[in-house]
Amino acid sequence: MAKFLIINRPPPHRTKDAPVGQCVNHFVSLGQSNRASVYPIAGLKGYATLVDVDDHEALREVVAGNAMGNIEEYRIIALAELRD
């Protein structure tokens, strides 16, 4: 199991015909699942998502599930687990 931080934000230009509702539903569903914690970014549009995945294919599926993924900006950061 690997943990990643995914930060996504819409582009700075207007996204008049973008499927915003589908994007929001994607992140609400992720937040309700046991594999992710989703946080809206304060003061900005977009989300910070902590996700647990088994492999890179599962990570790709999380990102690809966003209906606005083709126009949003993403940063994906691999996180190491902290151990005592």
ABEGO torsion letter per residue (X at the ends): XBBBBBBBBBBABBBAABBAAAAAAAAAAAAABAABBBBBBBGBBEBBBBBBBABAAAAAAAAAABAAAAABBBBBBBBBBBBX
